[in-house]
Amino acid sequence: MQLRSPRSVRRRARAFVAGLSVVTFAALGVAAASGPTAAVGDAGSQHHGRSSDWPTWSLNTSGTRYNANERTITPRNVDQLELKWAYTFGNVPYSRVGSQPAVADGVLYVGGPDGKFVALDARSGKTRWSYDAAAVTGPLPDGSPNGIRDGAAVAGNKVYFGDSTGRVFALYRETGEVAWISRASTQPNSVMTSSPLVVGNRLFVGVSTLEAGYVRDQNYPCCKHRGQVLALDTRTGKVIWNYYTLRPAEPVGTWPSGATKFAPSGGSVWSSPVADLRTRTIFVGTGQNTTGMEGDINSVIALSMDTGKVRWKNRMTFPDTYTTACEDDDPGEYCPGKGTYALDADFGASANVIEVRGRTLVTIGQKNGMFYAFDARSGRVVWKTEVAPGPLGGVGVQWGSVFDGRYLYGATWYDHPAKLFKLDATNGRIVWQTPHPADGCETGGAAPHPDICTAIFTPAPSGTPGLIYEGSGDGKFRVFSSRTGEILYTYDAVRDFQGVNGVPGRGSALSGNGGAVIANGMVYVMAGYYPFYPTDKGVVMLAFGLKDRK
């Protein structure tokens, strides 16, 4: 997965224009596969009593992103949503605000691009406490303008998150005091776009990098970073096991500039892991090579939760060696596979672990427009569906999908047009597809910026009974009927806001990494991703609730 500049985003768009709570359906035999219910307060729990908390990125261990306990907002009243408050983050130009909030016991936890991590009252937005990770890590790394990009996980008396230096933080929920800080990845240029998954006394997280973008500086000795998955002890932060997607990089020659060339590199783990608790297995997707042509790239991997050993892995698109240089008109040796195997067709999305007719499946979308179901025990493909034309990356699923117990919901990116879609989980059949509104870039705050706006579905969708929530690069937040795909609600976020924290802000595109969080009658979305609409203000998180409901 490459995180593109506004210029490359527009080029990519032009190129494509041219060219769960356990919900059981006995009759179909389809259910979320989560195993035993974890204890209340565990970030992996499927049920928090009758509350509709959203304590971790995927909501639960099996990755459903579907809050079955949320009954306040319905298809009949969703058009009555209104903005209740906005929270403004520090202004960090060209940051990709993607720290999806976690909500538990009336408190919302979220990180910002300036390295601040805050606990807010989930109903009013009032700050309870604030922690400055940058005070520990120092200035942000060159070329990485995000302090905190991943989402938080709440478990027990702690809240966990990663940052753009390869560290994982554990803070006490009540006070924001540090429980521990772990330098989980010691590789230079490590970043955490993956959000932690907590099961019992273990925290699982992936490691990615922005190194593939550094090759635009032709004097940079590209590239050494390799993807990781780690297990940490939640009590101490100690690394229990560490899985690398590639062998260590070695010098393999020089670039035309004379800089040393290293290979293999890449295989980042961009997304949050999911788990099958019955077999104690976690599942992750991986990115493409940045140099070389080997390793666990463009793969779905099953790892033992206890040892980190591979149970199976399935590499779906190979070879695929890609950096941002491949978006240049004539990259030469900096993208030797352009037009052949430089595809950027990785798995940046989190998976879902589900049961279909007594069989446990791992379902996941790929950036080349394919959506797969794998047998969770063997890794064999059970079904696959093309939801967008391939083979290049950037058309398909970016960050994740929803499983409501019977159907899967996902969204395509630079497909033309981008689409929200619904699949039958038993066989991958497309039930409906809703195209991105054709006038998205011609209306609202994006309209004055036709050279910037892109009509793309970037965030991971989220779901509650009868509803699917999704945002766009046109700055619009939309809610769809899960039954028909009809748009039931639209809110334009590209406008000025007065933050509840007293700081003026301005919304931008709806954020990738995460998506909408729906908890206890409120909806929270981040509006601060690319394409970057002009502003000198900080970007915002928006909180919605029903009219006349306090």
C-alpha positions in Angstrom: 0.0 0.0 0.0 1.4 3.4 -1.0 0.2 6.6 0.6 0.1 9.0 -2.2 0.8 12.7 -2.5 -2.0 14.9 -3.8 -0.3 15.1 -7.1 0.0 11.4 -7.4 -3.6 10.9 -6.2 -4.8 13.1 -9.1 -2.6 11.3 -11.6 -3.9 8.0 -10.4 -7.5 9.1 -10.6 -7.0 10.3 -14.2 -5.3 7.1 -15.1 -8.2 5.0 -13.9 -10.8 7.3 -15.6 -8.9 6.8 -18.8 -8.2 3.2 -18.8 -19.8 -8.2 15.5 -21.7 -9.2 18.2 -22.3 -12.9 17.2 -25.4 -12.6 15.0 -26.6 -16.1 14.0 -28.8 -16.9 11.0 -29.5 -20.6 11.6 -31.3 -21.1 8.3 -28.2 -20.1 6.3 -25.6 -21.3 8.8 -23.7 -18.0 8.7 -22.3 -16.4 11.8 -19.4 -14.4 13.1 -16.6 -16.8 14.1 -15.3 -15.5 17.3 -15.1 -18.4 19.7 -15.7 -18.0 23.4 -16.9 -14.5 24.5 -14.1 -12.6 26.1 -14.6 -10.9 29.5 -16.3 -7.6 29.7 -13.6 -4.9 29.4 -11.5 -7.0 27.1 -11.0 -5.2 23.7 -11.7 -8.5 22.0 -15.1 -9.1 23.6 -18.1 -9.6 21.5 -20.6 -8.3 24.1 -20.4 -5.5 26.6 -23.7 -6.3 28.3 -26.4 -4.2 26.6 -24.1 -1.3 25.9 -23.0 -0.6 22.3 -19.4 0.4 23.0 -16.8 0.2 20.2 -13.6 -0.5 22.1 -11.2 -1.6 19.3 -10.7 -1.0 15.6 -12.8 -3.9 14.3 -15.2 -3.7 17.2 -14.3 -7.3 18.2 -11.7 -10.0 17.7 -13.4 -11.4 14.6 -13.3 -8.1 12.7 -17.0 -7.5 12.0 -17.1 -3.7 12.2 -20.8 -4.3 12.9 -22.3 -3.1 16.1 -25.5 -5.2 16.6 -26.1 -3.7 20.0 -26.6 -0.2 18.5 -30.4 0.3 18.2 -30.8 4.0 18.8 -30.0 5.0 15.2 -32.2 3.2 12.7 -33.0 3.4 9.0 -36.2 5.3 9.9 -34.5 8.1 11.9 -31.0 8.2 10.5 -32.0 11.3 8.5 -32.4 13.1 11.8 -28.6 12.9 12.6 -27.1 16.3 13.4 -23.7 17.5 14.4 -23.4 17.6 18.2 -19.8 18.7 18.5 -16.4 18.8 16.7 -12.9 18.3 18.2 -10.0 20.1 16.5 -6.5 18.5 16.2 -3.3 20.3 16.0 -2.5 21.6 12.5 0.1 19.3 10.9 0.2 20.0 7.1 -0.3 17.0 4.9 -0.9 14.6 7.8 -3.3 11.7 7.3 -5.6 11.8 10.3 -6.6 8.2 10.7 -6.7 7.4 14.4 -10.1 5.8 14.6 -11.7 6.5 18.0 -12.4 3.8 20.6 -15.4 4.2 22.8 -15.9 2.4 26.2 -17.8 3.2 29.3 -18.8 6.7 28.2 -15.2 7.8 27.2 -13.8 8.3 23.7 -10.0 7.7 23.2 -8.3 9.1 20.1 -4.9 10.2 18.8 -3.9 13.2 16.7 -1.3 14.0 14.0 0.6 16.2 16.5 1.2 13.2 18.8 -1.4 14.1 21.4 -3.6 11.3 22.6 -6.8 12.4 24.4 -9.7 11.0 26.4 -13.0 12.8 25.8 -16.4 12.5 27.3 -18.1 10.6 24.5 -21.4 12.5 24.8 -20.1 16.1 25.2 -16.5 16.0 23.8 -15.1 17.5 27.0 -11.5 16.6 27.6 -10.8 14.3 30.5 -7.1 14.1 30.0 -4.4 14.5 27.4 -1.1 12.8 26.9 1.7 14.0 24.6 3.5 11.1 23.0 5.9 13.5 21.2 7.3 14.5 24.6 8.7 10.9 24.7 9.5 10.3 21.1 10.8 13.7 20.0 10.1 15.3 16.6 8.3 13.3 14.0 10.5 11.4 11.5 11.3 13.1 8.2 8.6 12.4 5.6 6.2 11.1 8.3 3.9 13.9 9.3 1.6 11.8 11.6 2.2 11.5 15.3 -0.5 8.9 15.9 -2.3 7.3 12.9 -3.6 4.0 14.3 -6.7 3.5 16.4 -6.8 2.8 20.1 -7.8 -0.4 21.8 -9.4 -0.4 25.2 -9.0 -3.5 27.4 -9.2 -3.8 31.2 -7.9 -0.7 32.9 -5.6 0.4 30.0 -5.9 1.9 26.5 -3.3 1.0 23.9 -2.1 2.6 20.6 1.0 2.9 18.4 2.8 5.8 16.8 5.0 6.8 13.9 8.2 5.8 15.6 7.4 2.1 16.0 6.4 2.4 19.6 3.4 1.0 21.4 1.9 2.9 24.4 -0.2 1.6 27.3 -1.9 4.3 29.3 -4.2 3.9 32.3 -7.7 4.7 31.2 -8.7 6.8 34.2 -5.8 9.1 34.4 -3.8 8.9 31.1 -0.6 8.0 33.1 1.9 5.7 31.4 1.7 2.1 32.3 4.5 1.2 29.8 6.0 2.2 26.5 7.5 -0.5 24.2 9.9 0.1 21.3 8.0 -2.7 19.5 9.9 -2.2 16.2 13.5 -1.1 16.2 13.7 -0.8 12.4 14.3 2.7 11.2 11.2 4.3 9.5 8.7 2.0 11.2 5.2 3.4 11.6 2.0 2.0 13.1 -1.0 2.2 10.8 -2.1 -1.1 12.2 -4.4 -0.8 15.3 -3.8 -3.1 18.2 -5.9 -6.2 18.9 -6.0 -7.3 22.5 -6.9 -10.8 23.6 -6.4 -11.7 27.2 -2.9 -10.6 28.2 -1.6 -10.3 24.6 -1.5 -7.4 22.2 -1.1 -8.1 18.5 -0.1 -5.3 16.0 1.4 -5.0 12.6 4.2 -2.7 11.5 4.4 -0.7 8.2 6.6 2.0 6.8 6.5 5.1 4.5 10.0 4.2 3.1 8.6 3.4 -0.3 7.8 7.1 -0.7 11.4 8.1 0.0 12.6 6.8 -3.3 11.5 10.1 -4.9 14.7 11.4 -3.4 17.0 9.5 -5.7 19.9 9.7 -3.3 18.0 7.7 -0.7 19.5 4.2 -0.3 16.1 2.4 -0.9 15.1 0.1 0.8 15.5 -1.9 4.0 12.3 -2.0 5.9 10.3 -5.3 6.2 6.9 -5.9 7.5 6.3 -7.2 11.0 3.6 -8.7 13.2 4.3 -8.6 17.0 2.8 -10.0 20.1 3.3 -8.0 23.3 2.6 -8.7 26.9 -0.2 -6.2 27.9 1.1 -6.2 31.5 4.7 -5.2 30.7 5.0 -4.3 27.0 7.6 -7.0 26.5 7.8 -8.5 23.0 6.6 -12.2 23.2 7.2 -13.0 19.5 8.0 -11.2 16.3 7.2 -12.4 12.8 8.9 -10.8 9.8 7.4 -11.0 6.3 10.8 -10.9 4.6 14.4 -11.8 5.3 16.8 -8.9 6.1 17.7 -6.7 3.2 21.3 -6.8 1.8 23.2 -4.5 -0.6 22.5 -5.6 -4.2 24.1 -2.8 -6.2 23.5 0.9 -6.7 20.8 3.2 -7.9 21.5 5.5 -10.9 22.3 8.2 -8.4 25.1 6.1 -6.9 23.1 5.4 -3.7 23.3 1.9 -2.4 20.4 -0.3 -3.4 19.1 -2.8 -0.8 16.7 -5.8 -1.3 14.4 -7.4 -0.4 12.2 -4.9 1.3 8.5 -4.2 1.7 5.7 -6.6 2.8 4.3 -4.0 5.3 1.4 -5.0 7.6 -0.9 -2.0 7.3 -4.0 -3.3 8.9 -5.3 -4.4 12.3 -5.1 -8.2 13.0 -8.2 -10.3 13.5 -8.5 -13.6 15.4 -10.2 -16.9 15.6 -10.3 -17.6 19.3 -11.2 -21.2 19.0 -8.0 -22.1 17.2 -6.0 -19.2 18.7 -5.0 -17.9 15.3 -4.6 -14.4 14.1 -4.8 -13.3 10.5 -3.1 -10.4 8.7 -2.7 -9.1 5.1 0.6 -7.8 3.7 1.9 -5.3 1.2 4.0 -5.5 -1.9 7.7 -5.5 -2.3 9.5 -2.1 -2.5 12.7 -3.8 -3.7 13.4 -7.3 -4.7 10.9 -10.0 -5.6 10.5 -12.4 -2.7 8.9 -12.9 0.7 5.3 -12.9 2.1 4.1 -10.1 -0.1 0.5 -9.5 -1.2 -0.4 -12.4 1.1 -2.9 -13.4 3.8 -1.1 -15.1 6.7 -2.4 -17.1 9.6 -0.2 -17.1 12.7 -0.4 -18.9 16.0 -1.4 -16.4 18.7 0.9 -18.3 21.2 4.1 -18.7 19.2 3.9 -16.5 16.0 4.5 -19.5 13.9 2.9 -19.7 10.4 -0.1 -22.0 10.2 -0.6 -21.1 6.6 0.0 -18.3 4.1 -1.4 -17.6 0.7 0.3 -15.2 -1.7 -2.3 -13.9 -4.2 -0.5 -11.5 -6.6 3.2 -12.0 -7.4 5.5 -10.4 -8.4 4.6 -6.9 -7.4 7.5 -4.5 -6.8 6.2 -1.0 -6.4 7.2 2.4 -5.0 5.8 5.9 -5.5 8.5 6.4 -8.2 6.2 4.1 -10.3 3.8 7.0 -10.5 6.3 9.2 -12.4 6.0 9.4 -16.2 9.5 8.0 -16.7 10.9 6.4 -13.5 13.5 4.3 -15.3 15.4 2.0 -13.0 13.5 3.3 -10.0 10.5 1.3 -11.3 11.7 -1.4 -13.6 8.4 -3.2 -13.5 6.2 -0.4 -14.6 3.6 -1.7 -16.9 4.3 -5.3 -16.1 4.6 -6.3 -12.4 4.6 -3.0 -10.6 1.0 -3.3 -9.4 0.6 -1.9 -5.9 -2.0 -4.7 -5.4 -1.5 -5.5 -1.8 -3.8 -6.3 1.1 -4.1 -3.1 3.1 -7.5 -4.1 4.6 -8.3 -6.0 7.8 -10.0 -9.3 7.4 -13.3 -10.8 8.8 -13.4 -14.2 10.5 -16.9 -15.7 9.9 -18.7 -19.0 9.8 -20.6 -20.3 6.8 -22.5 -23.5 7.1 -20.3 -24.8 9.9 -17.1 -23.8 8.1 -14.8 -21.0 9.4 -13.7 -18.5 6.7 -11.4 -15.6 6.5 -12.8 -12.9 4.1 -10.8 -10.0 2.9 -10.6 -7.4 0.1 -7.5 -6.7 -2.0 -6.5 -3.4 -3.6 -6.6 -5.0 -7.1 -10.4 -5.3 -6.9 -10.7 -8.9 -5.7 -12.6 -10.0 -2.6 -11.7 -13.5 -1.2 -12.9 -16.1 1.2 -10.2 -18.4 2.5 -10.7 -21.6 4.6 -9.5 -20.5 8.0 -7.7 -23.8 8.7 -6.0 -24.5 5.4 -5.8 -21.1 3.6 -7.4 -22.5 0.5 -9.6 -20.1 -1.6 -13.3 -21.0 -1.0 -14.7 -18.3 -3.3 -13.5 -15.0 -4.9 -15.4 -12.1 -6.4 -14.1 -9.3 -8.6 -15.6 -6.1 -7.2 -13.6 -3.7 -9.3 -11.5 -4.2 -12.5 -7.9 -5.3 -11.9 -5.0 -6.0 -12.0 -3.6 -2.7 -10.7 -3.9 -1.7 -7.1 -5.8 1.3 -6.0 -9.2 0.2 -7.5 -10.2 -2.2 -4.7 -10.8 -2.4 -1.0 -8.5 -0.2 1.1 -8.9 -0.6 4.8 -11.6 -3.1 5.7 -15.2 -4.4 5.4 -18.3 -5.2 7.5 -19.9 -8.5 8.3 -23.4 -8.4 9.7 -23.8 -12.2 10.2 -25.1 -12.9 6.7 -23.6 -10.4 4.3 -20.3 -8.6 3.7 -20.1 -4.9 2.8 -17.1 -3.2 1.3 -16.1 -0.2 -0.8 -13.9 0.3 -3.8 -11.3 3.1 -4.1 -10.2 4.4 -7.5 -12.7 2.2 -9.3 -14.6 4.3 -11.9 -16.9 5.0 -10.3 -16.1 3.9 -6.8 -18.8 1.7 -5.3 -20.2 0.5 -2.0 -21.1 -3.2 -2.4 -22.9 -6.0 -0.6 -21.8 -9.7 -1.0 -23.5 -12.9 0.1 -21.0 -14.5 2.5 -22.0 -18.0 1.4 -20.7 -17.7 -2.1 -19.4 -14.2 -2.8 -22.4 -13.2 -5.0 -22.8 -9.5 -5.4 -26.2 -8.5 -4.0 -26.1 -4.8 -4.8 -23.6 -2.1 -5.8 -24.2 1.6 -5.2 -21.9 3.9 -7.2 -20.4 6.9 -5.7 -22.6 10.0 -6.4 -21.6 11.5 -9.6 -21.9 15.0 -8.3 -19.7 14.5 -5.2 -17.0 16.8 -6.3 -19.4 19.4 -7.7 -21.3 20.1 -4.5 -20.5 21.3 -1.0 -17.0 22.4 0.2 -15.2 20.3 -2.4 -16.8 22.1 -5.3 -14.4 25.0 -5.5 -11.5 22.5 -5.7 -12.1 20.3 -8.8 -8.4 19.8 -9.3 -8.1 18.4 -5.8 -11.4 16.5 -5.1 -11.5 12.8 -5.8 -14.7 10.7 -5.6 -13.3 7.8 -3.8 -14.5 5.6 -0.9 -11.4 5.5 1.2 -12.4 4.6 4.8 -13.4 1.1 6.0 -17.2 0.9 6.1 -18.9 0.4 9.5 -22.4 -1.1 10.2 -25.3 -1.2 12.6 -28.7 -3.0 12.0 -30.0 -1.8 8.7 -27.2 0.8 8.1 -23.8 1.0 6.5 -21.6 4.1 7.2 -19.0 5.3 4.7 -17.0 8.4 3.9 -15.4 9.8 0.7 -12.6 11.8 -0.7 -15.2 14.4 -1.7 -15.5 15.3 2.0 -19.0 13.8 2.4 -20.1 11.4 5.1 -22.9 9.1 4.0 -25.1 6.5 5.6 -26.6 3.8 3.3 -29.4 1.3 3.7 -27.9 -2.1 4.1 -31.0 -3.6 2.5 -31.0 -1.7 -0.7 -27.8 0.4 -0.9 -29.8 3.6 -1.0 -28.2 6.8 0.5 -30.2 7.8 3.6 -28.0 10.6 5.0 -25.3 12.9 3.8 -23.1 15.4 5.6 -20.5 17.7 4.0 -17.4 17.9 6.3 -15.4 20.4 4.1 -16.3 23.5 6.1 -15.2 25.4 9.2 -15.9 24.2 12.7 -15.4 25.6 16.2 -13.8 22.8 18.2 -15.3 21.9 21.5 -11.8 22.2 22.8 -11.8 25.9 21.8 -9.7 25.6 18.6 -11.0 26.5 15.2 -10.9 23.7 12.7 -11.8 22.7 9.1 -12.9 19.4 7.8 -11.3 17.6 4.9 -11.7 14.2 3.2 -13.1 11.4 5.3 -10.2 9.5 6.9 -8.7 6.3 5.9 -7.1 3.8 8.3 -10.4 3.7 10.1 -14.0 4.6 9.5 -17.1 5.6 11.4 -17.5 4.5 15.0 -21.1 4.1 16.1 -21.6 3.7 19.9 -24.5 4.4 22.3 -26.5 6.5 19.9 -23.6 8.6 18.7 -21.5 8.5 15.4 -17.9 9.6 15.3 -16.0 10.3 12.1 -12.5 11.7 11.3 -12.4 14.3 8.6 -8.7 14.9 7.9 -7.3 12.7 5.1 -6.1 13.2 1.5 -7.0 14.8 -0.8 -6.0 17.8 1.2 -8.4 20.7 0.8 -6.6 24.1 1.5 -6.6 25.3 5.1 -4.4 26.7 7.7 -6.5 25.2 10.5 -6.4 21.9 12.2 -8.5 19.0 10.9 -11.4 17.7 12.9 -13.3 14.7 14.5 -17.1 15.1 14.2 -19.6 13.7 16.6 -23.2 13.2 15.5 -26.4 12.3 17.4 -30.1 12.3 16.7 -32.0 15.7 16.9 -33.6 16.5 20.3 -31.5 13.7 21.9 -29.0 14.9 24.5 
